[in-house]
Each structure stands twice: as structure tokens, then as C-alpha cells.
Amino acid sequence: MTNMTASAKALSNLDRIYRLNKIDIVTYQHEKDEIERRVSAVVDDGATCTRDLTERVRALPLGKAALRRLLC
């Protein structure tokens, strides 16, 4: 994913959350500024990754219908 694509996706998601009244305008502007700052940074500081995701998914119950979990 290129920086432009990542930025557009993140901003689109932020806009959607704002339109659903999940966040206020101050939070929206702060988050938008953070997205733009991170995308413009040369080095990813690790703040964009989800840590321990595999372990969290593995801990979820499978249920009767699920035979396995796939994580891409």
C-alpha cells in the first residue's frame, strides 16, 4: 500500500466516523493532523501496527460453524 493510498483510506475512515457522530470536530481535526503527520514521516514509528493481533485472533472461540481462522 502506498503512502497516498494509506492516507486516503485513513482519511476516508475518519470522515465516515465523523459523519456517524462517533467523534466531535476537535477529535476529528486532531486525528486528521496525526494521519497527515505520520504519512509525511519518512520512517514509520510503529504506531500504525496492531501488536499481538495473531494471539488475539487465535484466542477467539471458533464456534460450531467455523472450522479454522484465516488471517491475511
N, CA, C and O atoms as a Tripos MOL2 file, in Angstrom:
@<TRIPOS>MOLECULE
protein
  288   287    72     0     0
PROTEIN
NO_CHARGES

@<TRIPOS>ATOM
      1 N           0.8610   -1.1750    0.0000 N.3       1 MET1
      2 CA          0.0000    0.0000    0.0000 C.3       1 MET1
      3 C           0.9030    1.2330    0.0000 C.2       1 MET1
      4 O           1.8030    1.3450    0.8330 O.2       1 MET1
      5 N           0.6720    2.1290   -0.9050 N.am      2 THR2
      6 CA          1.4830    3.3390   -0.9720 C.3       2 THR2
      7 C           1.0360    4.3260    0.0960 C.2       2 THR2
      8 O          -0.0450    4.1900    0.6690 O.2       2 THR2
      9 N           1.8780    5.3180    0.3560 N.am      3 ASN3
     10 CA          1.5170    6.3340    1.3420 C.3       3 ASN3
     11 C           0.2510    7.0670    0.9430 C.2       3 ASN3
     12 O          -0.5860    7.3640    1.7960 O.2       3 ASN3
     13 N           0.0960    7.3640   -0.3460 N.am      4 MET4
     14 CA         -1.0990    8.0710   -0.8030 C.3       4 MET4
     15 C          -2.3400    7.2190   -0.5730 C.2       4 MET4
     16 O          -3.3650    7.7300   -0.1200 O.2       4 MET4
     17 N          -2.2600    5.9450   -0.8750 N.am      5 THR5
     18 CA         -3.4000    5.0550   -0.6710 C.3       5 THR5
     19 C          -3.7160    4.9150    0.8170 C.2       5 THR5
     20 O          -4.8810    4.9600    1.2130 O.2       5 THR5
     21 N          -2.6950    4.7470    1.6260 N.am      6 ALA6
     22 CA         -2.9060    4.6160    3.0700 C.3       6 ALA6
     23 C          -3.5210    5.8790    3.6390 C.2       6 ALA6
     24 O          -4.4280    5.8150    4.4690 O.2       6 ALA6
     25 N          -3.0340    7.0220    3.1970 N.am      7 SER7
     26 CA         -3.5560    8.2930    3.6730 C.3       7 SER7
     27 C          -5.0170    8.4700    3.2650 C.2       7 SER7
     28 O          -5.8520    8.8600    4.0820 O.2       7 SER7
     29 N          -5.3190    8.1860    2.0160 N.am      8 ALA8
     30 CA         -6.6940    8.3400    1.5270 C.3       8 ALA8
     31 C          -7.6400    7.4150    2.2760 C.2       8 ALA8
     32 O          -8.7520    7.8140    2.6200 O.2       8 ALA8
     33 N          -7.2140    6.1920    2.5290 N.am      9 LYS9
     34 CA         -8.0470    5.2240    3.2500 C.3       9 LYS9
     35 C          -8.2710    5.6730    4.6890 C.2       9 LYS9
     36 O          -9.3970    5.6250    5.1840 O.2       9 LYS9
     37 N          -7.2260    6.1020    5.3530 N.am     10 ALA10
     38 CA         -7.3410    6.5450    6.7420 C.3      10 ALA10
     39 C          -8.2420    7.7720    6.8530 C.2      10 ALA10
     40 O          -9.0800    7.8550    7.7510 O.2      10 ALA10
     41 N          -8.0660    8.7200    5.9400 N.am     11 LEU11
     42 CA         -8.9000    9.9240    5.9730 C.3      11 LEU11
     43 C         -10.3540    9.6090    5.6400 C.2      11 LEU11
     44 O         -11.2640   10.2210    6.1980 O.2      11 LEU11
     45 N         -10.5770    8.6650    4.7410 N.am     12 SER12
     46 CA        -11.9340    8.2490    4.4000 C.3      12 SER12
     47 C         -12.6240    7.6190    5.6090 C.2      12 SER12
     48 O         -13.7880    7.9030    5.8900 O.2      12 SER12
     49 N         -11.8930    6.7610    6.3170 N.am     13 ASN13
     50 CA        -12.4480    6.1330    7.5170 C.3      13 ASN13
     51 C         -12.7360    7.1760    8.5990 C.2      13 ASN13
     52 O         -13.7580    7.1050    9.2820 O.2      13 ASN13
     53 N         -11.8380    8.1310    8.7450 N.am     14 LEU14
     54 CA        -12.0350    9.2010    9.7220 C.3      14 LEU14
     55 C         -13.2670   10.0310    9.3720 C.2      14 LEU14
     56 O         -14.0610   10.3620   10.2540 O.2      14 LEU14
     57 N         -13.4320   10.3680    8.1040 N.am     15 ASP15
     58 CA        -14.6150   11.1150    7.6630 C.3      15 ASP15
     59 C         -15.8980   10.3550    7.9660 C.2      15 ASP15
     60 O         -16.8830   10.9390    8.4190 O.2      15 ASP15
     61 N         -15.8810    9.0480    7.7130 N.am     16 ARG16
     62 CA        -17.0620    8.2200    7.9620 C.3      16 ARG16
     63 C         -17.4200    8.2180    9.4480 C.2      16 ARG16
     64 O         -18.5890    8.3560    9.8080 O.2      16 ARG16
     65 N         -16.4250    8.0620   10.2970 N.am     17 ILE17
     66 CA        -16.6580    8.0630   11.7450 C.3      17 ILE17
     67 C         -17.2230    9.4060   12.2030 C.2      17 ILE17
     68 O         -18.1100    9.4550   13.0550 O.2      17 ILE17
     69 N         -16.7050   10.4950   11.6320 N.am     18 TYR18
     70 CA        -17.2050   11.8250   11.9880 C.3      18 TYR18
     71 C         -18.6600   12.0000   11.5440 C.2      18 TYR18
     72 O         -19.4870   12.5120   12.2990 O.2      18 TYR18
     73 N         -18.9640   11.5720   10.3230 N.am     19 ARG19
     74 CA        -20.3390   11.6990    9.8170 C.3      19 ARG19
     75 C         -21.3370   10.8920   10.6420 C.2      19 ARG19
     76 O         -22.5090   11.2570   10.7350 O.2      19 ARG19
     77 N         -20.8730    9.8010   11.2370 N.am     20 LEU20
     78 CA        -21.7420    8.9820   12.0950 C.3      20 LEU20
     79 C         -21.8460    9.5310   13.5200 C.2      20 LEU20
     80 O         -22.4360    8.9010   14.3980 O.2      20 LEU20
     81 N         -21.2650   10.7100   13.7310 N.am     21 ASN21
     82 CA        -21.2770   11.3710   15.0440 C.3      21 ASN21
     83 C         -20.6120   10.5440   16.1380 C.2      21 ASN21
     84 O         -21.0160   10.6030   17.3000 O.2      21 ASN21
     85 N         -19.5980    9.7770   15.7690 N.am     22 LYS22
     86 CA        -18.8530    8.9860   16.7470 C.3      22 LYS22
     87 C         -17.7490    9.8040   17.4100 C.2      22 LYS22
     88 O         -17.2940    9.4750   18.5060 O.2      22 LYS22
     89 N         -17.3170   10.8840   16.7300 N.am     23 ILE23
     90 CA        -16.2990   11.7730   17.2770 C.3      23 ILE23
     91 C         -16.7220   13.2200   17.0220 C.2      23 ILE23
     92 O         -17.4990   13.5050   16.1110 O.2      23 ILE23
     93 N         -16.1930   14.1270   17.8480 N.am     24 ASP24
     94 CA        -16.5080   15.5470   17.6600 C.3      24 ASP24
     95 C         -15.4930   16.1890   16.7170 C.2      24 ASP24
     96 O         -14.5240   15.5500   16.3070 O.2      24 ASP24
     97 N         -15.7230   17.4490   16.3780 N.am     25 ILE25
     98 CA        -14.8810   18.1510   15.4070 C.3      25 ILE25
     99 C         -13.4560   18.3410   15.9080 C.2      25 ILE25
    100 O         -12.5200   18.3190   15.1080 O.2      25 ILE25
    101 N         -13.2690   18.5260   17.1960 N.am     26 VAL26
    102 CA        -11.9220   18.7020   17.7500 C.3      26 VAL26
    103 C         -11.1250   17.4020   17.6090 C.2      26 VAL26
    104 O          -9.9680   17.4230   17.1900 O.2      26 VAL26
    105 N         -11.7420   16.2790   17.9570 N.am     27 THR27
    106 CA        -11.0910   14.9800   17.8130 C.3      27 THR27
    107 C         -10.8210   14.6900   16.3490 C.2      27 THR27
    108 O          -9.7490   14.1980   15.9970 O.2      27 THR27
    109 N         -11.7890   14.9920   15.4940 N.am     28 TYR28
    110 CA        -11.6250   14.7890   14.0570 C.3      28 TYR28
    111 C         -10.3950   15.5320   13.5450 C.2      28 TYR28
    112 O          -9.5670   14.9520   12.8420 O.2      28 TYR28
    113 N         -10.2720   16.7990   13.8890 N.am     29 GLN29
    114 CA         -9.1480   17.5930   13.3960 C.3      29 GLN29
    115 C          -7.8260   17.0790   13.9440 C.2      29 GLN29
    116 O          -6.8290   17.0310   13.2230 O.2      29 GLN29
    117 N          -7.8110   16.6960   15.2190 N.am     30 HIS30
    118 CA         -6.5920   16.1560   15.8160 C.3      30 HIS30
    119 C          -6.1640   14.8730   15.1040 C.2      30 HIS30
    120 O          -4.9950   14.7170   14.7500 O.2      30 HIS30
    121 N          -7.1050   13.9650   14.8980 N.am     31 GLU31
    122 CA         -6.8000   12.6920   14.2320 C.3      31 GLU31
    123 C          -6.3640   12.9200   12.7890 C.2      31 GLU31
    124 O          -5.4600   12.2420   12.3010 O.2      31 GLU31
    125 N          -6.9950   13.8640   12.1050 N.am     32 LYS32
    126 CA         -6.6200   14.1750   10.7280 C.3      32 LYS32
    127 C          -5.1830   14.6960   10.6760 C.2      32 LYS32
    128 O          -4.4030   14.2930    9.8130 O.2      32 LYS32
    129 N          -4.8410   15.5820   11.5910 N.am     33 ASP33
    130 CA         -3.4760   16.1010   11.6580 C.3      33 ASP33
    131 C          -2.4660   14.9800   11.9260 C.2      33 ASP33
    132 O          -1.3850   14.9570   11.3360 O.2      33 ASP33
    133 N          -2.8240   14.0540   12.8150 N.am     34 GLU34
    134 CA         -1.9450   12.9270   13.1320 C.3      34 GLU34
    135 C          -1.7340   12.0300   11.9160 C.2      34 GLU34
    136 O          -0.6110   11.5980   11.6530 O.2      34 GLU34
    137 N          -2.7970   11.7490   11.1780 N.am     35 ILE35
    138 CA         -2.6880   10.9260    9.9730 C.3      35 ILE35
    139 C          -1.7410   11.5900    8.9790 C.2      35 ILE35
    140 O          -0.8460   10.9440    8.4350 O.2      35 ILE35
    141 N          -1.9420   12.8630    8.7510 N.am     36 GLU36
    142 CA         -1.0940   13.5850    7.8000 C.3      36 GLU36
    143 C           0.3590   13.6370    8.2700 C.2      36 GLU36
    144 O           1.2780   13.5500    7.4550 O.2      36 GLU36
    145 N           0.5710   13.7780    9.5720 N.am     37 ARG37
    146 CA          1.9310   13.8030   10.1130 C.3      37 ARG37
    147 C           2.6130   12.4560    9.9150 C.2      37 ARG37
    148 O           3.7680   12.4020    9.4910 O.2      37 ARG37
    149 N           1.9190   11.3830   10.2130 N.am     38 ARG38
    150 CA          2.5090   10.0520   10.0760 C.3      38 ARG38
    151 C           2.8080    9.6980    8.6300 C.2      38 ARG38
    152 O           3.8430    9.1030    8.3300 O.2      38 ARG38
    153 N           1.9040   10.0640    7.7380 N.am     39 VAL39
    154 CA          2.1210    9.7480    6.3290 C.3      39 VAL39
    155 C           3.3030   10.5320    5.7780 C.2      39 VAL39
    156 O           4.0480   10.0270    4.9390 O.2      39 VAL39
    157 N           3.4760   11.7530    6.2420 N.am     40 SER40
    158 CA          4.5800   12.5610    5.7390 C.3      40 SER40
    159 C           5.9220   12.1780    6.3570 C.2      40 SER40
    160 O           6.9720   12.5740    5.8490 O.2      40 SER40
    161 N           5.8980   11.4180    7.4390 N.am     41 ALA41
    162 CA          7.1450   10.9920    8.0880 C.3      41 ALA41
    163 C           7.8590    9.9760    7.1980 C.2      41 ALA41
    164 O           7.2170    9.1520    6.5470 O.2      41 ALA41
    165 N           9.1520   10.0390    7.1750 N.am     42 VAL42
    166 CA          9.9390    9.1330    6.3400 C.3      42 VAL42
    167 C           9.9450    7.7270    6.9300 C.2      42 VAL42
    168 O           9.9030    6.7460    6.1880 O.2      42 VAL42
    169 N           9.9950    7.6200    8.2430 N.am     43 VAL43
    170 CA         10.0880    6.3310    8.9120 C.3      43 VAL43
    171 C           8.8250    6.0860    9.7130 C.2      43 VAL43
    172 O           8.3750    6.9590   10.4540 O.2      43 VAL43
    173 N           8.2480    4.8940    9.5670 N.am     44 ASP44
    174 CA          7.0850    4.5150   10.3620 C.3      44 ASP44
    175 C           7.5520    4.2720   11.7920 C.2      44 ASP44
    176 O           8.4700    3.4850   12.0230 O.2      44 ASP44
    177 N           6.9280    4.9420   12.7460 N.am     45 ASP45
    178 CA          7.3350    4.8160   14.1480 C.3      45 ASP45
    179 C           6.7040    3.6070   14.8420 C.2      45 ASP45
    180 O           6.8870    3.4210   16.0450 O.2      45 ASP45
    181 N           5.9760    2.8000   14.1050 N.am     46 GLY46
    182 CA          5.3470    1.6220   14.6760 C.3      46 GLY46
    183 C           3.9650    1.8820   15.2250 C.2      46 GLY46
    184 O           3.2950    0.9450   15.6580 O.2      46 GLY46
    185 N           3.5210    3.1130   15.2210 N.am     47 ALA47
    186 CA          2.2200    3.4640   15.7830 C.3      47 ALA47
    187 C           1.0660    2.9770   14.9120 C.2      47 ALA47
    188 O          -0.0780    2.9430   15.3670 O.2      47 ALA47
    189 N           1.3470    2.6030   13.6750 N.am     48 THR48
    190 CA          0.2820    2.1760   12.7770 C.3      48 THR48
    191 C           0.0380    0.6700   12.8250 C.2      48 THR48
    192 O          -0.9020    0.1830   12.1960 O.2      48 THR48
    193 N           0.8560   -0.0670   13.5500 N.am     49 CYS49
    194 CA          0.6850   -1.5220   13.5810 C.3      49 CYS49
    195 C          -0.1780   -1.9390   14.7730 C.2      49 CYS49
    196 O          -0.2590   -1.2430   15.7850 O.2      49 CYS49
    197 N          -0.8120   -3.0870   14.6180 N.am     50 THR50
    198 CA         -1.6050   -3.6710   15.6940 C.3      50 THR50
    199 C          -0.7750   -4.7840   16.3220 C.2      50 THR50
    200 O          -0.5260   -5.8140   15.6950 O.2      50 THR50
    201 N          -0.3610   -4.5750   17.5280 N.am     51 ARG51
    202 CA          0.5070   -5.5530   18.1980 C.3      51 ARG51
    203 C          -0.3140   -6.7320   18.7310 C.2      51 ARG51
    204 O          -1.4590   -6.5810   19.1570 O.2      51 ARG51
    205 N           0.3090   -7.8930   18.6910 N.am     52 ASP52
    206 CA         -0.2810   -9.1230   19.2360 C.3      52 ASP52
    207 C          -1.6010   -9.4990   18.5730 C.2      52 ASP52
    208 O          -2.4390  -10.1470   19.1980 O.2      52 ASP52
    209 N          -1.7980   -9.1070   17.3280 N.am     53 LEU53
    210 CA         -3.0460   -9.4030   16.6380 C.3      53 LEU53
    211 C          -3.2450  -10.9070   16.4590 C.2      53 LEU53
    212 O          -4.3480  -11.4150   16.6630 O.2      53 LEU53
    213 N          -2.1930  -11.6140   16.0820 N.am     54 THR54
    214 CA         -2.3020  -13.0540   15.8550 C.3      54 THR54
    215 C          -2.7660  -13.7670   17.1190 C.2      54 THR54
    216 O          -3.6340  -14.6380   17.0590 O.2      54 THR54
    217 N          -2.1970  -13.4040   18.2510 N.am     55 GLU55
    218 CA         -2.5830  -14.0520   19.5100 C.3      55 GLU55
    219 C          -4.0330  -13.7420   19.8670 C.2      55 GLU55
    220 O          -4.7420  -14.6030   20.3880 O.2      55 GLU55
    221 N          -4.4710  -12.5330   19.5940 N.am     56 ARG56
    222 CA         -5.8540  -12.1520   19.8970 C.3      56 ARG56
    223 C          -6.8390  -12.9100   19.0140 C.2      56 ARG56
    224 O          -7.8830  -13.3600   19.4870 O.2      56 ARG56
    225 N          -6.5100  -13.0500   17.7420 N.am     57 VAL57
    226 CA         -7.3880  -13.7990   16.8310 C.3      57 VAL57
    227 C          -7.4050  -15.2730   17.2200 C.2      57 VAL57
    228 O          -8.4600  -15.9060   17.2210 O.2      57 VAL57
    229 N          -6.2500  -15.8110   17.5480 N.am     58 ARG58
    230 CA         -6.1560  -17.2160   17.9410 C.3      58 ARG58
    231 C          -6.9820  -17.4980   19.1980 C.2      58 ARG58
    232 O          -7.4810  -18.6100   19.3720 O.2      58 ARG58
    233 N          -7.1320  -16.4970   20.0780 N.am     59 ALA59
    234 CA         -7.8760  -16.6780   21.3270 C.3      59 ALA59
    235 C          -9.3900  -16.6360   21.1260 C.2      59 ALA59
    236 O         -10.1360  -17.0180   22.0280 O.2      59 ALA59
    237 N          -9.8510  -16.1860   19.9770 N.am     60 LEU60
    238 CA        -11.2950  -16.1180   19.7280 C.3      60 LEU60
    239 C         -11.8710  -17.5250   19.5990 C.2      60 LEU60
    240 O         -11.2290  -18.3980   19.0140 O.2      60 LEU60
    241 N         -13.0660  -17.7610   20.1320 N.am     61 PRO61
    242 CA        -13.6630  -19.0880   20.0090 C.3      61 PRO61
    243 C         -14.0470  -19.3600   18.5550 C.2      61 PRO61
    244 O         -14.4570  -18.4500   17.8340 O.2      61 PRO61
    245 N         -13.9110  -20.6080   18.1340 N.am     62 LEU62
    246 CA        -14.2380  -20.9770   16.7640 C.3      62 LEU62
    247 C         -15.7420  -21.0750   16.5350 C.2      62 LEU62
    248 O         -16.2260  -20.6810   15.4740 O.2      62 LEU62
    249 N         -16.4720  -21.5780   17.4830 N.am     63 GLY63
    250 CA        -17.9040  -21.7590   17.2910 C.3      63 GLY63
    251 C         -18.1880  -23.0300   16.5000 C.2      63 GLY63
    252 O         -17.2590  -23.6920   16.0360 O.2      63 GLY63
    253 N         -19.4540  -23.3730   16.3420 N.am     64 LYS64
    254 CA        -19.8370  -24.6180   15.6660 C.3      64 LYS64
    255 C         -19.5980  -24.5700   14.1680 C.2      64 LYS64
    256 O         -19.2090  -25.5790   13.5800 O.2      64 LYS64
    257 N         -19.8210  -23.4250   13.5350 N.am     65 ALA65
    258 CA        -19.7490  -23.3380   12.0840 C.3      65 ALA65
    259 C         -18.3220  -23.1160   11.5620 C.2      65 ALA65
    260 O         -18.0380  -23.4210   10.4040 O.2      65 ALA65
    261 N         -17.4360  -22.5960   12.3950 N.am     66 ALA66
    262 CA        -16.0840  -22.2740   11.9210 C.3      66 ALA66
    263 C         -15.1500  -23.4410   12.1340 C.2      66 ALA66
    264 O         -15.0450  -23.9650   13.2430 O.2      66 ALA66
    265 N         -14.4690  -23.8530   11.0760 N.am     67 LEU67
    266 CA        -13.5030  -24.9240   11.1600 C.3      67 LEU67
    267 C         -12.1020  -24.4040   11.4050 C.2      67 LEU67
    268 O         -11.2810  -25.0800   12.0260 O.2      67 LEU67
    269 N         -11.8250  -23.1920   10.9140 N.am     68 ARG68
    270 CA        -10.4940  -22.6130   11.0810 C.3      68 ARG68
    271 C         -10.5700  -21.0930   10.8870 C.2      68 ARG68
    272 O         -11.5690  -20.5670   10.3950 O.2      68 ARG68
    273 N          -9.5160  -20.4130   11.2760 N.am     69 ARG69
    274 CA         -9.4140  -18.9630   11.0990 C.3      69 ARG69
    275 C          -8.3060  -18.6930   10.0810 C.2      69 ARG69
    276 O          -7.2520  -19.3290   10.1060 O.2      69 ARG69
    277 N          -8.5640  -17.7490    9.1970 N.am     70 LEU70
    278 CA         -7.5320  -17.3370    8.2420 C.3      70 LEU70
    279 C          -7.2530  -15.8560    8.4590 C.2      70 LEU70
    280 O          -8.1800  -15.0550    8.5830 O.2      70 LEU70
    281 N          -5.9790  -15.4950    8.5050 N.am     71 LEU71
    282 CA         -5.5840  -14.1170    8.6930 C.3      71 LEU71
    283 C          -4.6710  -13.7400    7.5480 C.2      71 LEU71
    284 O          -3.6210  -14.3490    7.3460 O.2      71 LEU71
    285 N          -5.0790  -12.7330    6.8040 N.am     72 CYS72
    286 CA         -4.2650  -12.2880    5.6600 C.3      72 CYS72
    287 C          -3.4900  -11.0590    6.0490 C.2      72 CYS72
    288 O          -2.7410  -10.5180    5.2350 O.2      72 CYS72
@<TRIPOS>BOND
     1     1     2 1
     2     2     3 1
     3     3     4 2
     4     3     5 am
     5     5     6 1
     6     6     7 1
     7     7     8 2
     8     7     9 am
     9     9    10 1
    10    10    11 1
    11    11    12 2
    12    11    13 am
    13    13    14 1
    14    14    15 1
    15    15    16 2
    16    15    17 am
    17    17    18 1
    18    18    19 1
    19    19    20 2
    20    19    21 am
    21    21    22 1
    22    22    23 1
    23    23    24 2
    24    23    25 am
    25    25    26 1
    26    26    27 1
    27    27    28 2
    28    27    29 am
    29    29    30 1
    30    30    31 1
    31    31    32 2
    32    31    33 am
    33    33    34 1
    34    34    35 1
    35    35    36 2
    36    35    37 am
    37    37    38 1
    38    38    39 1
    39    39    40 2
    40    39    41 am
    41    41    42 1
    42    42    43 1
    43    43    44 2
    44    43    45 am
    45    45    46 1
    46    46    47 1
    47    47    48 2
    48    47    49 am
    49    49    50 1
    50    50    51 1
    51    51    52 2
    52    51    53 am
    53    53    54 1
    54    54    55 1
    55    55    56 2
    56    55    57 am
    57    57    58 1
    58    58    59 1
    59    59    60 2
    60    59    61 am
    61    61    62 1
    62    62    63 1
    63    63    64 2
    64    63    65 am
    65    65    66 1
    66    66    67 1
    67    67    68 2
    68    67    69 am
    69    69    70 1
    70    70    71 1
    71    71    72 2
    72    71    73 am
    73    73    74 1
    74    74    75 1
    75    75    76 2
    76    75    77 am
    77    77    78 1
    78    78    79 1
    79    79    80 2
    80    79    81 am
    81    81    82 1
    82    82    83 1
    83    83    84 2
    84    83    85 am
    85    85    86 1
    86    86    87 1
    87    87    88 2
    88    87    89 am
    89    89    90 1
    90    90    91 1
    91    91    92 2
    92    91    93 am
    93    93    94 1
    94    94    95 1
    95    95    96 2
    96    95    97 am
    97    97    98 1
    98    98    99 1
    99    99   100 2
   100    99   101 am
   101   101   102 1
   102   102   103 1
   103   103   104 2
   104   103   105 am
   105   105   106 1
   106   106   107 1
   107   107   108 2
   108   107   109 am
   109   109   110 1
   110   110   111 1
   111   111   112 2
   112   111   113 am
   113   113   114 1
   114   114   115 1
   115   115   116 2
   116   115   117 am
   117   117   118 1
   118   118   119 1
   119   119   120 2
   120   119   121 am
   121   121   122 1
   122   122   123 1
   123   123   124 2
   124   123   125 am
   125   125   126 1
   126   126   127 1
   127   127   128 2
   128   127   129 am
   129   129   130 1
   130   130   131 1
   131   131   132 2
   132   131   133 am
   133   133   134 1
   134   134   135 1
   135   135   136 2
   136   135   137 am
   137   137   138 1
   138   138   139 1
   139   139   140 2
   140   139   141 am
   141   141   142 1
   142   142   143 1
   143   143   144 2
   144   143   145 am
   145   145   146 1
   146   146   147 1
   147   147   148 2
   148   147   149 am
   149   149   150 1
   150   150   151 1
   151   151   152 2
   152   151   153 am
   153   153   154 1
   154   154   155 1
   155   155   156 2
   156   155   157 am
   157   157   158 1
   158   158   159 1
   159   159   160 2
   160   159   161 am
   161   161   162 1
   162   162   163 1
   163   163   164 2
   164   163   165 am
   165   165   166 1
   166   166   167 1
   167   167   168 2
   168   167   169 am
   169   169   170 1
   170   170   171 1
   171   171   172 2
   172   171   173 am
   173   173   174 1
   174   174   175 1
   175   175   176 2
   176   175   177 am
   177   177   178 1
   178   178   179 1
   179   179   180 2
   180   179   181 am
   181   181   182 1
   182   182   183 1
   183   183   184 2
   184   183   185 am
   185   185   186 1
   186   186   187 1
   187   187   188 2
   188   187   189 am
   189   189   190 1
   190   190   191 1
   191   191   192 2
   192   191   193 am
   193   193   194 1
   194   194   195 1
   195   195   196 2
   196   195   197 am
   197   197   198 1
   198   198   199 1
   199   199   200 2
   200   199   201 am
   201   201   202 1
   202   202   203 1
   203   203   204 2
   204   203   205 am
   205   205   206 1
   206   206   207 1
   207   207   208 2
   208   207   209 am
   209   209   210 1
   210   210   211 1
   211   211   212 2
   212   211   213 am
   213   213   214 1
   214   214   215 1
   215   215   216 2
   216   215   217 am
   217   217   218 1
   218   218   219 1
   219   219   220 2
   220   219   221 am
   221   221   222 1
   222   222   223 1
   223   223   224 2
   224   223   225 am
   225   225   226 1
   226   226   227 1
   227   227   228 2
   228   227   229 am
   229   229   230 1
   230   230   231 1
   231   231   232 2
   232   231   233 am
   233   233   234 1
   234   234   235 1
   235   235   236 2
   236   235   237 am
   237   237   238 1
   238   238   239 1
   239   239   240 2
   240   239   241 am
   241   241   242 1
   242   242   243 1
   243   243   244 2
   244   243   245 am
   245   245   246 1
   246   246   247 1
   247   247   248 2
   248   247   249 am
   249   249   250 1
   250   250   251 1
   251   251   252 2
   252   251   253 am
   253   253   254 1
   254   254   255 1
   255   255   256 2
   256   255   257 am
   257   257   258 1
   258   258   259 1
   259   259   260 2
   260   259   261 am
   261   261   262 1
   262   262   263 1
   263   263   264 2
   264   263   265 am
   265   265   266 1
   266   266   267 1
   267   267   268 2
   268   267   269 am
   269   269   270 1
   270   270   271 1
   271   271   272 2
   272   271   273 am
   273   273   274 1
   274   274   275 1
   275   275   276 2
   276   275   277 am
   277   277   278 1
   278   278   279 1
   279   279   280 2
   280   279   281 am
   281   281   282 1
   282   282   283 1
   283   283   284 2
   284   283   285 am
   285   285   286 1
   286   286   287 1
   287   287   288 2
@<TRIPOS>SUBSTRUCTURE
     1 MET1         2 RESIDUE 1 A MET
     2 THR2         6 RESIDUE 1 A THR
     3 ASN3        10 RESIDUE 1 A ASN
     4 MET4        14 RESIDUE 1 A MET
     5 THR5        18 RESIDUE 1 A THR
     6 ALA6        22 RESIDUE 1 A ALA
     7 SER7        26 RESIDUE 1 A SER
     8 ALA8        30 RESIDUE 1 A ALA
     9 LYS9        34 RESIDUE 1 A LYS
    10 ALA10       38 RESIDUE 1 A ALA
    11 LEU11       42 RESIDUE 1 A LEU
    12 SER12       46 RESIDUE 1 A SER
    13 ASN13       50 RESIDUE 1 A ASN
    14 LEU14       54 RESIDUE 1 A LEU
    15 ASP15       58 RESIDUE 1 A ASP
    16 ARG16       62 RESIDUE 1 A ARG
    17 ILE17       66 RESIDUE 1 A ILE
    18 TYR18       70 RESIDUE 1 A TYR
    19 ARG19       74 RESIDUE 1 A ARG
    20 LEU20       78 RESIDUE 1 A LEU
    21 ASN21       82 RESIDUE 1 A ASN
    22 LYS22       86 RESIDUE 1 A LYS
    23 ILE23       90 RESIDUE 1 A ILE
    24 ASP24       94 RESIDUE 1 A ASP
    25 ILE25       98 RESIDUE 1 A ILE
    26 VAL26      102 RESIDUE 1 A VAL
    27 THR27      106 RESIDUE 1 A THR
    28 TYR28      110 RESIDUE 1 A TYR
    29 GLN29      114 RESIDUE 1 A GLN
    30 HIS30      118 RESIDUE 1 A HIS
    31 GLU31      122 RESIDUE 1 A GLU
    32 LYS32      126 RESIDUE 1 A LYS
    33 ASP33      130 RESIDUE 1 A ASP
    34 GLU34      134 RESIDUE 1 A GLU
    35 ILE35      138 RESIDUE 1 A ILE
    36 GLU36      142 RESIDUE 1 A GLU
    37 ARG37      146 RESIDUE 1 A ARG
    38 ARG38      150 RESIDUE 1 A ARG
    39 VAL39      154 RESIDUE 1 A VAL
    40 SER40      158 RESIDUE 1 A SER
    41 ALA41      162 RESIDUE 1 A ALA
    42 VAL42      166 RESIDUE 1 A VAL
    43 VAL43      170 RESIDUE 1 A VAL
    44 ASP44      174 RESIDUE 1 A ASP
    45 ASP45      178 RESIDUE 1 A ASP
    46 GLY46      182 RESIDUE 1 A GLY
    47 ALA47      186 RESIDUE 1 A ALA
    48 THR48      190 RESIDUE 1 A THR
    49 CYS49      194 RESIDUE 1 A CYS
    50 THR50      198 RESIDUE 1 A THR
    51 ARG51      202 RESIDUE 1 A ARG
    52 ASP52      206 RESIDUE 1 A ASP
    53 LEU53      210 RESIDUE 1 A LEU
    54 THR54      214 RESIDUE 1 A THR
    55 GLU55      218 RESIDUE 1 A GLU
    56 ARG56      222 RESIDUE 1 A ARG
    57 VAL57      226 RESIDUE 1 A VAL
    58 ARG58      230 RESIDUE 1 A ARG
    59 ALA59      234 RESIDUE 1 A ALA
    60 LEU60      238 RESIDUE 1 A LEU
    61 PRO61      242 RESIDUE 1 A PRO
    62 LEU62      246 RESIDUE 1 A LEU
    63 GLY63      250 RESIDUE 1 A GLY
    64 LYS64      254 RESIDUE 1 A LYS
    65 ALA65      258 RESIDUE 1 A ALA
    66 ALA66      262 RESIDUE 1 A ALA
    67 LEU67      266 RESIDUE 1 A LEU
    68 ARG68      270 RESIDUE 1 A ARG
    69 ARG69      274 RESIDUE 1 A ARG
    70 LEU70      278 RESIDUE 1 A LEU
    71 LEU71      282 RESIDUE 1 A LEU
    72 CYS72      286 RESIDUE 1 A CYS
